[in-house]
Amino acid sequence: MDELNGRMMACQILVAGLIARVANEQRDPLRFLTDFRDEIRAVVSGVNIAGMENTERVRQVAQRTVDELFSLMKPPSTE
């Protein structure tokens, strides 16, 4: 389980870095991040989760993970 958690954290860091890189290339990076976060939240809300008894709990954890991922990103510095 620890190995799986470590790999998931590595994937989250990689995704955060990729999103930040793309955002930095946009004219308005903060708006891009906000729009992208909203799109990801919409996908998590609509994805079909099969084979589990309590799918709402899985969905809530996924939503929290998305929020945590995007909360780590800061607006670009003005320097």
Secondary structure, DSSP 8 states (H G I E B T S, - for coil): -HHHHHHHHHHHHHHHHHHHHHHHTSSSHHHHHHHHHHHHHHHHHH----S-S-HHHHHHHHHHHHHHHHHT-------
